[in-house]
């Protein structure tokens, strides 16, 4: 049986990144987060967020900053 992906709210994402909810809304609107809307509310799949973070950490630009 497949497990369902956890859906995160703007509030949860804001708390995770230590930013305001308004900042997360702006990120969603600009396409900086892999978000989708349900009604008026932005939602983010946990697996999509994890993939995005992994890609950012392992990007060539991130690697350059380490050295």
PQR file with spaces between the fields and no chain letter, atoms N, CA, C, O and H, PARSE charges and radii, in Angstrom:
ATOM       1  N    UNK     1       0.838   -1.176    0.000 -0.4000 1.5000
ATOM       2  CA   UNK     1       0.000    0.000    0.000 -0.0000 2.0000
ATOM       3  C    UNK     1       0.888    1.245    0.000  0.5500 1.7000
ATOM       4  O    UNK     1       1.815    1.340    0.804 -0.5500 1.4000
ATOM       5  N    UNK     2       0.616    2.196   -0.889 -0.4000 1.5000
ATOM       6  CA   UNK     2       1.414    3.422   -1.000 -0.0000 2.0000
ATOM       7  C    UNK     2       1.081    4.386    0.131  0.5500 1.7000
ATOM       8  O    UNK     2      -0.072    4.512    0.544 -0.5500 1.4000
ATOM       9  H    UNK     2      -0.137    2.119   -1.543  0.4000 1.0000
ATOM      10  N    UNK     3       2.106    5.056    0.616 -0.4000 1.5000
ATOM      11  CA   UNK     3       1.872    6.055    1.653 -0.0000 2.0000
ATOM      12  C    UNK     3       1.621    7.399    0.995  0.5500 1.7000
ATOM      13  O    UNK     3       2.192    7.719   -0.047 -0.5500 1.4000
ATOM      14  H    UNK     3       3.042    4.953    0.280  0.4000 1.0000
ATOM      15  N    UNK     4       0.752    8.180    1.627 -0.4000 1.5000
ATOM      16  CA   UNK     4       0.456    9.503    1.094 -0.0000 2.0000
ATOM      17  C    UNK     4       1.530   10.489    1.498  0.5500 1.7000
ATOM      18  O    UNK     4       2.072   10.426    2.601 -0.5500 1.4000
ATOM      19  H    UNK     4       0.288    7.921    2.474  0.4000 1.0000
ATOM      20  N    UNK     5       1.823   11.387    0.600 -0.4000 1.5000
ATOM      21  CA   UNK     5       2.797   12.440    0.848 -0.0000 2.0000
ATOM      22  C    UNK     5       2.171   13.472    1.780  0.5500 1.7000
ATOM      23  O    UNK     5       1.011   13.847    1.605 -0.5500 1.4000
ATOM      24  H    UNK     5       1.383   11.438   -0.296  0.4000 1.0000
ATOM      25  N    UNK     6       2.923   13.924    2.754 -0.4000 1.5000
ATOM      26  CA   UNK     6       2.429   14.930    3.685 -0.0000 2.0000
ATOM      27  C    UNK     6       2.347   16.279    2.970  0.5500 1.7000
ATOM      28  O    UNK     6       3.260   16.669    2.242 -0.5500 1.4000
ATOM      29  H    UNK     6       3.865   13.620    2.896  0.4000 1.0000
ATOM      30  N    UNK     7       1.241   16.975    3.189 -0.4000 1.5000
ATOM      31  CA   UNK     7       1.029   18.297    2.610 -0.0000 2.0000
ATOM      32  C    UNK     7       1.303   19.334    3.691  0.5500 1.7000
ATOM      33  O    UNK     7       0.727   19.278    4.778 -0.5500 1.4000
ATOM      34  H    UNK     7       0.499   16.658    3.780  0.4000 1.0000
ATOM      35  N    UNK     8       2.186   20.279    3.384 -0.4000 1.5000
ATOM      36  CA   UNK     8       2.576   21.302    4.350 -0.0000 2.0000
ATOM      37  C    UNK     8       1.871   22.620    4.054  0.5500 1.7000
ATOM      38  O    UNK     8       1.575   22.937    2.902 -0.5500 1.4000
ATOM      39  H    UNK     8       2.654   20.325    2.501  0.4000 1.0000
ATOM      40  N    UNK     9       1.610   23.379    5.110 -0.4000 1.5000
ATOM      41  CA   UNK     9       0.964   24.679    4.980 -0.0000 2.0000
ATOM      42  C    UNK     9       2.008   25.788    4.921  0.5500 1.7000
ATOM      43  O    UNK     9       3.186   25.568    5.201 -0.5500 1.4000
ATOM      44  H    UNK     9       1.851   23.121    6.046  0.4000 1.0000
ATOM      45  N    UNK    10       1.558   26.967    4.556 -0.4000 1.5000
ATOM      46  CA   UNK    10       2.431   28.142    4.542 -0.0000 2.0000
ATOM      47  C    UNK    10       2.999   28.378    5.933  0.5500 1.7000
ATOM      48  O    UNK    10       4.176   28.706    6.081 -0.5500 1.4000
ATOM      49  H    UNK    10       0.601   27.145    4.329  0.4000 1.0000
ATOM      50  N    UNK    11       2.173   28.214    6.939 -0.4000 1.5000
ATOM      51  CA   UNK    11       2.612   28.407    8.324 -0.0000 2.0000
ATOM      52  C    UNK    11       3.741   27.443    8.687  0.5500 1.7000
ATOM      53  O    UNK    11       4.726   27.845    9.307 -0.5500 1.4000
ATOM      54  H    UNK    11       1.216   27.948    6.819  0.4000 1.0000
ATOM      55  N    UNK    12       3.601   26.187    8.307 -0.4000 1.5000
ATOM      56  CA   UNK    12       4.631   25.188    8.606 -0.0000 2.0000
ATOM      57  C    UNK    12       5.938   25.499    7.872  0.5500 1.7000
ATOM      58  O    UNK    12       7.022   25.362    8.439 -0.5500 1.4000
ATOM      59  H    UNK    12       2.801   25.860    7.804  0.4000 1.0000
ATOM      60  N    UNK    13       5.830   25.914    6.620 -0.4000 1.5000
ATOM      61  CA   UNK    13       7.020   26.249    5.839 -0.0000 2.0000
ATOM      62  C    UNK    13       7.709   27.476    6.425  0.5500 1.7000
ATOM      63  O    UNK    13       8.935   27.519    6.523 -0.5500 1.4000
ATOM      64  H    UNK    13       4.949   26.025    6.159  0.4000 1.0000
ATOM      65  N    UNK    14       6.918   28.472    6.814 -0.4000 1.5000
ATOM      66  CA   UNK    14       7.483   29.689    7.416 -0.0000 2.0000
ATOM      67  C    UNK    14       8.253   29.349    8.687  0.5500 1.7000
ATOM      68  O    UNK    14       9.353   29.856    8.909 -0.5500 1.4000
ATOM      69  H    UNK    14       5.922   28.437    6.734  0.4000 1.0000
ATOM      70  N    UNK    15       7.679   28.503    9.506 -0.4000 1.5000
ATOM      71  CA   UNK    15       8.342   28.102   10.749 -0.0000 2.0000
ATOM      72  C    UNK    15       9.636   27.341   10.445  0.5500 1.7000
ATOM      73  O    UNK    15      10.655   27.565   11.097 -0.5500 1.4000
ATOM      74  H    UNK    15       6.786   28.091    9.325  0.4000 1.0000
ATOM      75  N    UNK    16       9.597   26.452    9.465 -0.4000 1.5000
ATOM      76  CA   UNK    16      10.763   25.653    9.092 -0.0000 2.0000
ATOM      77  C    UNK    16      11.928   26.541    8.651  0.5500 1.7000
ATOM      78  O    UNK    16      13.069   26.322    9.058 -0.5500 1.4000
ATOM      79  H    UNK    16       8.769   26.270    8.935  0.4000 1.0000
ATOM      80  N    UNK    17      11.635   27.553    7.810 -0.4000 1.5000
ATOM      81  CA   UNK    17      12.681   28.428    7.284 -0.0000 2.0000
ATOM      82  C    UNK    17      12.969   29.625    8.181  0.5500 1.7000
ATOM      83  O    UNK    17      13.936   30.353    7.956 -0.5500 1.4000
ATOM      84  H    UNK    17      10.708   27.731    7.479  0.4000 1.0000
ATOM      85  N    UNK    18      12.133   29.831    9.198 -0.4000 1.5000
ATOM      86  CA   UNK    18      12.334   30.963   10.098 -0.0000 2.0000
ATOM      87  C    UNK    18      12.024   32.302    9.445  0.5500 1.7000
ATOM      88  O    UNK    18      12.702   33.298    9.693 -0.5500 1.4000
ATOM      89  H    UNK    18      11.348   29.239    9.381  0.4000 1.0000
ATOM      90  N    UNK    19      10.996   32.313    8.611 -0.4000 1.5000
ATOM      91  CA   UNK    19      10.578   33.537    7.922 -0.0000 2.0000
ATOM      92  C    UNK    19       9.091   33.764    8.172  0.5500 1.7000
ATOM      93  O    UNK    19       8.416   32.922    8.764 -0.5500 1.4000
ATOM      94  H    UNK    19      10.445   31.503    8.409  0.4000 1.0000
ATOM      95  N    UNK    20       8.593   34.900    7.719 -0.4000 1.5000
ATOM      96  CA   UNK    20       7.171   35.202    7.896 -0.0000 2.0000
ATOM      97  C    UNK    20       6.328   34.436    6.870  0.5500 1.7000
ATOM      98  O    UNK    20       6.831   33.978    5.844 -0.5500 1.4000
ATOM      99  H    UNK    20       9.142   35.584    7.238  0.4000 1.0000
ATOM     100  N    UNK    21       5.043   34.313    7.174 -0.4000 1.5000
ATOM     101  CA   UNK    21       4.126   33.681    6.230 -0.0000 2.0000
ATOM     102  C    UNK    21       4.047   34.494    4.940  0.5500 1.7000
ATOM     103  O    UNK    21       3.913   33.930    3.854 -0.5500 1.4000
ATOM     104  H    UNK    21       4.634   34.686    8.007  0.4000 1.0000
ATOM     105  N    UNK    22       4.128   35.809    5.060 -0.4000 1.5000
ATOM     106  CA   UNK    22       4.092   36.672    3.875 -0.0000 2.0000
ATOM     107  C    UNK    22       5.253   36.343    2.938  0.5500 1.7000
ATOM     108  O    UNK    22       5.081   36.315    1.719 -0.5500 1.4000
ATOM     109  H    UNK    22       4.236   36.268    5.942  0.4000 1.0000
ATOM     110  N    UNK    23       6.423   36.097    3.501 -0.4000 1.5000
ATOM     111  CA   UNK    23       7.588   35.729    2.689 -0.0000 2.0000
ATOM     112  C    UNK    23       7.326   34.427    1.939  0.5500 1.7000
ATOM     113  O    UNK    23       7.634   34.320    0.752 -0.5500 1.4000
ATOM     114  H    UNK    23       6.562   36.119    4.491  0.4000 1.0000
ATOM     115  N    UNK    24       6.760   33.443    2.624 -0.4000 1.5000
ATOM     116  CA   UNK    24       6.458   32.157    1.977 -0.0000 2.0000
ATOM     117  C    UNK    24       5.423   32.352    0.870  0.5500 1.7000
ATOM     118  O    UNK    24       5.556   31.762   -0.203 -0.5500 1.4000
ATOM     119  H    UNK    24       6.510   33.530    3.589  0.4000 1.0000
ATOM     120  N    UNK    25       4.392   33.171    1.112 -0.4000 1.5000
ATOM     121  CA   UNK    25       3.398   33.453    0.062 -0.0000 2.0000
ATOM     122  C    UNK    25       4.073   34.046   -1.170  0.5500 1.7000
ATOM     123  O    UNK    25       3.756   33.674   -2.300 -0.5500 1.4000
ATOM     124  H    UNK    25       4.285   33.650    1.983  0.4000 1.0000
ATOM     125  N    UNK    26       5.007   34.973   -0.945 -0.4000 1.5000
ATOM     126  CA   UNK    26       5.728   35.585   -2.065 -0.0000 2.0000
ATOM     127  C    UNK    26       6.554   34.538   -2.812  0.5500 1.7000
ATOM     128  O    UNK    26       6.568   34.522   -4.042 -0.5500 1.4000
ATOM     129  H    UNK    26       5.264   35.275   -0.028  0.4000 1.0000
ATOM     130  N    UNK    27       7.236   33.673   -2.079 -0.4000 1.5000
ATOM     131  CA   UNK    27       8.013   32.598   -2.710 -0.0000 2.0000
ATOM     132  C    UNK    27       7.109   31.728   -3.579  0.5500 1.7000
ATOM     133  O    UNK    27       7.474   31.354   -4.693 -0.5500 1.4000
ATOM     134  H    UNK    27       7.225   33.686   -1.079  0.4000 1.0000
ATOM     135  N    UNK    28       5.922   31.409   -3.053 -0.4000 1.5000
ATOM     136  CA   UNK    28       4.969   30.576   -3.800 -0.0000 2.0000
ATOM     137  C    UNK    28       4.526   31.285   -5.076  0.5500 1.7000
ATOM     138  O    UNK    28       4.529   30.695   -6.156 -0.5500 1.4000
ATOM     139  H    UNK    28       5.625   31.713   -2.148  0.4000 1.0000
ATOM     140  N    UNK    29       4.146   32.550   -4.946 -0.4000 1.5000
ATOM     141  CA   UNK    29       3.673   33.326   -6.104 -0.0000 2.0000
ATOM     142  C    UNK    29       4.748   33.453   -7.175  0.5500 1.7000
ATOM     143  O    UNK    29       4.448   33.430   -8.368 -0.5500 1.4000
ATOM     144  H    UNK    29       4.143   33.030   -4.068  0.4000 1.0000
ATOM     145  N    UNK    30       5.995   33.585   -6.749 -0.4000 1.5000
ATOM     146  CA   UNK    30       7.111   33.748   -7.690 -0.0000 2.0000
ATOM     147  C    UNK    30       7.612   32.418   -8.247  0.5500 1.7000
ATOM     148  O    UNK    30       8.474   32.399   -9.125 -0.5500 1.4000
ATOM     149  H    UNK    30       6.239   33.603   -5.779  0.4000 1.0000
ATOM     150  N    UNK    31       7.076   31.309   -7.742 -0.4000 1.5000
ATOM     151  CA   UNK    31       7.502   30.001   -8.222 -0.0000 2.0000
ATOM     152  C    UNK    31       8.804   29.521   -7.610  0.5500 1.7000
ATOM     153  O    UNK    31       9.438   28.608   -8.137 -0.5500 1.4000
ATOM     154  H    UNK    31       6.376   31.325   -7.029  0.4000 1.0000
ATOM     155  N    UNK    32       9.210   30.128   -6.500 -0.4000 1.5000
ATOM     156  CA   UNK    32      10.458   29.727   -5.845 -0.0000 2.0000
ATOM     157  C    UNK    32      10.290   28.472   -5.000  0.5500 1.7000
ATOM     158  O    UNK    32      11.271   27.819   -4.642 -0.5500 1.4000
ATOM     159  H    UNK    32       8.694   30.870   -6.072  0.4000 1.0000
ATOM     160  N    UNK    33       9.048   28.141   -4.684 -0.4000 1.5000
ATOM     161  CA   UNK    33       8.735   26.902   -3.971 -0.0000 2.0000
ATOM     162  C    UNK    33       7.840   26.051   -4.864  0.5500 1.7000
ATOM     163  O    UNK    33       7.049   26.588   -5.638 -0.5500 1.4000
ATOM     164  H    UNK    33       8.252   28.672   -4.974  0.4000 1.0000
ATOM     165  N    UNK    34       7.957   24.725   -4.764 -0.4000 1.5000
ATOM     166  CA   UNK    34       7.107   23.841   -5.566 -0.0000 2.0000
ATOM     167  C    UNK    34       5.714   23.745   -4.937  0.5500 1.7000
ATOM     168  O    UNK    34       5.339   22.706   -4.393 -0.5500 1.4000
ATOM     169  H    UNK    34       8.600   24.288   -4.135  0.4000 1.0000
ATOM     170  N    UNK    35       4.960   24.835   -5.019 -0.4000 1.5000
ATOM     171  CA   UNK    35       3.682   24.943   -4.317 -0.0000 2.0000
ATOM     172  C    UNK    35       2.505   24.873   -5.283  0.5500 1.7000
ATOM     173  O    UNK    35       2.653   25.069   -6.490 -0.5500 1.4000
ATOM     174  H    UNK    35       5.265   25.678   -5.460  0.4000 1.0000
ATOM     175  N    UNK    36       1.343   24.591   -4.726 -0.4000 1.5000
ATOM     176  CA   UNK    36       0.099   24.583   -5.491 -0.0000 2.0000
ATOM     177  C    UNK    36      -0.996   25.150   -4.599  0.5500 1.7000
ATOM     178  O    UNK    36      -0.858   25.192   -3.377 -0.5500 1.4000
ATOM     179  H    UNK    36       1.223   24.432   -3.746  0.4000 1.0000
ATOM     180  N    UNK    37      -2.072   25.581   -5.217 -0.4000 1.5000
ATOM     181  CA   UNK    37      -3.158   26.193   -4.460 -0.0000 2.0000
ATOM     182  C    UNK    37      -4.337   25.236   -4.328  0.5500 1.7000
ATOM     183  O    UNK    37      -4.695   24.517   -5.261 -0.5500 1.4000
ATOM     184  H    UNK    37      -2.185   25.547   -6.210  0.4000 1.0000
ATOM     185  N    UNK    38      -4.922   25.255   -3.143 -0.4000 1.5000
ATOM     186  CA   UNK    38      -6.203   24.608   -2.891 -0.0000 2.0000
ATOM     187  C    UNK    38      -7.102   25.739   -2.403  0.5500 1.7000
ATOM     188  O    UNK    38      -6.962   26.216   -1.277 -0.5500 1.4000
ATOM     189  H    UNK    38      -4.631   25.840   -2.385  0.4000 1.0000
ATOM     190  N    UNK    39      -8.015   26.156   -3.255 -0.4000 1.5000
ATOM     191  CA   UNK    39      -8.807   27.338   -2.938 -0.0000 2.0000
ATOM     192  C    UNK    39      -7.893   28.548   -2.927  0.5500 1.7000
ATOM     193  O    UNK    39      -7.219   28.837   -3.916 -0.5500 1.4000
ATOM     194  H    UNK    39      -8.128   25.769   -4.170  0.4000 1.0000
ATOM     195  N    UNK    40      -7.873   29.259   -1.801 -0.4000 1.5000
ATOM     196  CA   UNK    40      -6.999   30.433   -1.666 -0.0000 2.0000
ATOM     197  C    UNK    40      -5.687   30.092   -0.974  0.5500 1.7000
ATOM     198  O    UNK    40      -4.804   30.943   -0.876 -0.5500 1.4000
ATOM     199  H    UNK    40      -8.421   29.025   -0.998  0.4000 1.0000
ATOM     200  N    UNK    41      -5.547   28.877   -0.500 -0.4000 1.5000
ATOM     201  CA   UNK    41      -4.391   28.492    0.314 -0.0000 2.0000
ATOM     202  C    UNK    41      -3.302   27.806   -0.506  0.5500 1.7000
ATOM     203  O    UNK    41      -3.572   26.924   -1.321 -0.5500 1.4000
ATOM     204  H    UNK    41      -6.265   28.185   -0.579  0.4000 1.0000
ATOM     205  N    UNK    42      -2.061   28.239   -0.266 -0.4000 1.5000
ATOM     206  CA   UNK    42      -0.900   27.589   -0.871 -0.0000 2.0000
ATOM     207  C    UNK    42      -0.534   26.354   -0.054  0.5500 1.7000
ATOM     208  O    UNK    42      -0.577   26.381    1.176 -0.5500 1.4000
ATOM     209  H    UNK    42      -1.841   28.956    0.395  0.4000 1.0000
ATOM     210  N    UNK    43      -0.176   25.280   -0.737 -0.4000 1.5000
ATOM     211  CA   UNK    43       0.251   24.031   -0.105 -0.0000 2.0000
ATOM     212  C    UNK    43       1.526   23.552   -0.782  0.5500 1.7000
ATOM     213  O    UNK    43       1.773   23.844   -1.952 -0.5500 1.4000
ATOM     214  H    UNK    43      -0.141   25.258   -1.736  0.4000 1.0000
ATOM     215  N    UNK    44       2.326   22.816   -0.031 -0.4000 1.5000
ATOM     216  CA   UNK    44       3.579   22.277   -0.558 -0.0000 2.0000
ATOM     217  C    UNK    44       3.693   20.824   -0.112  0.5500 1.7000
ATOM     218  O    UNK    44       3.547   20.513    1.070 -0.5500 1.4000
ATOM     219  H    UNK    44       2.125   22.579    0.919  0.4000 1.0000
ATOM     220  N    UNK    45       3.956   19.934   -1.074 -0.4000 1.5000
ATOM     221  CA   UNK    45       4.176   18.531   -0.713 -0.0000 2.0000
ATOM     222  C    UNK    45       5.543   18.419   -0.050  0.5500 1.7000
ATOM     223  O    UNK    45       6.524   18.991   -0.525 -0.5500 1.4000
ATOM     224  H    UNK    45       4.074   20.187   -2.034  0.4000 1.0000
ATOM     225  N    UNK    46       5.597   17.682    1.043 -0.4000 1.5000
ATOM     226  CA   UNK    46       6.853   17.525    1.774 -0.0000 2.0000
ATOM     227  C    UNK    46       7.936   16.938    0.874  0.5500 1.7000
ATOM     228  O    UNK    46       9.082   17.384    0.921 -0.5500 1.4000
ATOM     229  H    UNK    46       4.800   17.217    1.429  0.4000 1.0000
ATOM     230  N    UNK    47       7.594   15.956    0.065 -0.4000 1.5000
ATOM     231  CA   UNK    47       8.599   15.332   -0.806 -0.0000 2.0000
ATOM     232  C    UNK    47       9.133   16.327   -1.837  0.5500 1.7000
ATOM     233  O    UNK    47      10.321   16.297   -2.161 -0.5500 1.4000
ATOM     234  H    UNK    47       6.662   15.594    0.026  0.4000 1.0000
ATOM     235  N    UNK    48       8.273   17.205   -2.355 -0.4000 1.5000
ATOM     236  CA   UNK    48       8.724   18.218   -3.313 -0.0000 2.0000
ATOM     237  C    UNK    48       9.679   19.205   -2.648  0.5500 1.7000
ATOM     238  O    UNK    48      10.679   19.607   -3.243 -0.5500 1.4000
ATOM     239  H    UNK    48       7.308   17.229   -2.091  0.4000 1.0000
ATOM     240  N    UNK    49       9.367   19.591   -1.415 -0.4000 1.5000
ATOM     241  CA   UNK    49      10.234   20.511   -0.680 -0.0000 2.0000
ATOM     242  C    UNK    49      11.592   19.861   -0.414  0.5500 1.7000
ATOM     243  O    UNK    49      12.632   20.502   -0.562 -0.5500 1.4000
ATOM     244  H    UNK    49       8.555   19.265   -0.932  0.4000 1.0000
ATOM     245  N    UNK    50      11.577   18.590   -0.021 -0.4000 1.5000
ATOM     246  CA   UNK    50      12.824   17.878    0.241 -0.0000 2.0000
ATOM     247  C    UNK    50      13.681   17.781   -1.024  0.5500 1.7000
ATOM     248  O    UNK    50      14.898   17.958   -0.967 -0.5500 1.4000
ATOM     249  H    UNK    50      10.731   18.070    0.099  0.4000 1.0000
ATOM     250  N    UNK    51      13.043   17.499   -2.167 -0.4000 1.5000
ATOM     251  CA   UNK    51      13.769   17.426   -3.441 -0.0000 2.0000
ATOM     252  C    UNK    51      14.389   18.777   -3.781  0.5500 1.7000
ATOM     253  O    UNK    51      15.544   18.851   -4.202 -0.5500 1.4000
ATOM     254  H    UNK    51      12.054   17.355   -2.214  0.4000 1.0000
ATOM     255  N    UNK    52      13.605   19.855   -3.593 -0.4000 1.5000
ATOM     256  CA   UNK    52      14.096   21.192   -3.903 -0.0000 2.0000
ATOM     257  C    UNK    52      15.306   21.539   -3.042  0.5500 1.7000
ATOM     258  O    UNK    52      16.304   22.052   -3.550 -0.5500 1.4000
ATOM     259  H    UNK    52      12.668   19.794   -3.251  0.4000 1.0000
ATOM     260  N    UNK    53      15.222   21.264   -1.753 -0.4000 1.5000
ATOM     261  CA   UNK    53      16.329   21.551   -0.839 -0.0000 2.0000
ATOM     262  C    UNK    53      17.559   20.737   -1.234  0.5500 1.7000
ATOM     263  O    UNK    53      18.673   21.260   -1.262 -0.5500 1.4000
ATOM     264  H    UNK    53      14.412   20.848   -1.341  0.4000 1.0000
ATOM     265  N    UNK    54      17.354   19.458   -1.537 -0.4000 1.5000
ATOM     266  CA   UNK    54      18.461   18.595   -1.940 -0.0000 2.0000
ATOM     267  C    UNK    54      19.142   19.144   -3.197  0.5500 1.7000
ATOM     268  O    UNK    54      20.370   19.191   -3.270 -0.5500 1.4000
ATOM     269  H    UNK    54      16.449   19.033   -1.514  0.4000 1.0000
ATOM     270  N    UNK    55      18.345   19.558   -4.180 -0.4000 1.5000
ATOM     271  CA   UNK    55      18.902   20.098   -5.419 -0.0000 2.0000
ATOM     272  C    UNK    55      19.677   21.388   -5.168  0.5500 1.7000
ATOM     273  O    UNK    55      20.739   21.600   -5.754 -0.5500 1.4000
ATOM     274  H    UNK    55      17.347   19.520   -4.120  0.4000 1.0000
ATOM     275  N    UNK    56      19.151   22.246   -4.302 -0.4000 1.5000
ATOM     276  CA   UNK    56      19.830   23.518   -3.999 -0.0000 2.0000
ATOM     277  C    UNK    56      21.161   23.263   -3.292  0.5500 1.7000
ATOM     278  O    UNK    56      22.161   23.915   -3.592 -0.5500 1.4000
ATOM     279  H    UNK    56      18.289   22.074   -3.826  0.4000 1.0000
ATOM     280  N    UNK    57      21.171   22.328   -2.367 -0.4000 1.5000
ATOM     281  CA   UNK    57      22.386   22.020   -1.608 -0.0000 2.0000
ATOM     282  C    UNK    57      23.459   21.432   -2.518  0.5500 1.7000
ATOM     283  O    UNK    57      24.647   21.708   -2.346 -0.5500 1.4000
ATOM     284  H    UNK    57      20.358   21.798   -2.124  0.4000 1.0000
ATOM     285  N    UNK    58      23.042   20.628   -3.477 -0.4000 1.5000
ATOM     286  CA   UNK    58      23.993   19.945   -4.346 -0.0000 2.0000
ATOM     287  C    UNK    58      24.227   20.664   -5.675  0.5500 1.7000
ATOM     288  O    UNK    58      24.838   20.099   -6.583 -0.5500 1.4000
ATOM     289  H    UNK    58      22.078   20.403   -3.617  0.4000 1.0000
ATOM     290  N    UNK    59      23.751   21.890   -5.796 -0.4000 1.5000
ATOM     291  CA   UNK    59      23.968   22.644   -7.033 -0.0000 2.0000
ATOM     292  C    UNK    59      25.421   23.113   -7.096  0.5500 1.7000
ATOM     293  O    UNK    59      26.070   23.253   -6.059 -0.5500 1.4000
ATOM     294  H    UNK    59      23.255   22.349   -5.059  0.4000 1.0000
ATOM     295  N    UNK    60      25.932   23.354   -8.294 -0.4000 1.5000
ATOM     296  CA   UNK    60      27.319   23.840   -8.424 -0.0000 2.0000
ATOM     297  C    UNK    60      27.563   25.137   -7.656  0.5500 1.7000
ATOM     298  O    UNK    60      28.634   25.316   -7.074 -0.5500 1.4000
ATOM     299  H    UNK    60      25.405   23.240   -9.136  0.4000 1.0000
ATOM     300  N    UNK    61      26.584   26.046   -7.646 -0.4000 1.5000
ATOM     301  CA   UNK    61      26.759   27.306   -6.911 -0.0000 2.0000
ATOM     302  C    UNK    61      26.919   27.050   -5.418  0.5500 1.7000
ATOM     303  O    UNK    61      27.756   27.675   -4.767 -0.5500 1.4000
ATOM     304  H    UNK    61      25.714   25.901   -8.118  0.4000 1.0000
ATOM     305  N    UNK    62      26.127   26.141   -4.876 -0.4000 1.5000
ATOM     306  CA   UNK    62      26.227   25.829   -3.449 -0.0000 2.0000
ATOM     307  C    UNK    62      27.572   25.197   -3.142  0.5500 1.7000
ATOM     308  O    UNK    62      28.172   25.485   -2.106 -0.5500 1.4000
ATOM     309  H    UNK    62      25.447   25.633   -5.406  0.4000 1.0000
ATOM     310  N    UNK    63      28.049   24.345   -4.024 -0.4000 1.5000
ATOM     311  CA   UNK    63      29.338   23.690   -3.816 -0.0000 2.0000
ATOM     312  C    UNK    63      30.476   24.713   -3.844  0.5500 1.7000
ATOM     313  O    UNK    63      31.431   24.604   -3.075 -0.5500 1.4000
ATOM     314  H    UNK    63      27.562   24.111   -4.865  0.4000 1.0000
ATOM     315  N    UNK    64      30.373   25.713   -4.736 -0.4000 1.5000
ATOM     316  CA   UNK    64      31.404   26.757   -4.808 -0.0000 2.0000
ATOM     317  C    UNK    64      31.484   27.532   -3.501  0.5500 1.7000
ATOM     318  O    UNK    64      32.574   27.901   -3.063 -0.5500 1.4000
ATOM     319  H    UNK    64      29.598   25.802   -5.361  0.4000 1.0000
ATOM     320  N    UNK    65      30.349   27.780   -2.882 -0.4000 1.5000
ATOM     321  CA   UNK    65      30.314   28.547   -1.640 -0.0000 2.0000
ATOM     322  C    UNK    65      30.974   27.801   -0.488  0.5500 1.7000
ATOM     323  O    UNK    65      31.424   28.417    0.477 -0.5500 1.4000
ATOM     324  H    UNK    65      29.463   27.481   -3.238  0.4000 1.0000
ATOM     325  N    UNK    66      31.031   26.484   -0.587 -0.4000 1.5000
ATOM     326  CA   UNK    66      31.641   25.688    0.476 -0.0000 2.0000
ATOM     327  C    UNK    66      33.161   25.801    0.461  0.5500 1.7000
ATOM     328  O    UNK    66      33.808   25.596    1.489 -0.5500 1.4000
ATOM     329  H    UNK    66      30.665   25.984   -1.372  0.4000 1.0000
ATOM     330  N    UNK    67      33.729   26.122   -0.682 -0.4000 1.5000
ATOM     331  CA   UNK    67      35.188   26.133   -0.820 -0.0000 2.0000
ATOM     332  C    UNK    67      35.724   27.509   -1.045  0.5500 1.7000
ATOM     333  O    UNK    67      36.935   27.686   -1.181 -0.5500 1.4000
ATOM     334  H    UNK    67      33.203   26.289   -1.516  0.4000 1.0000
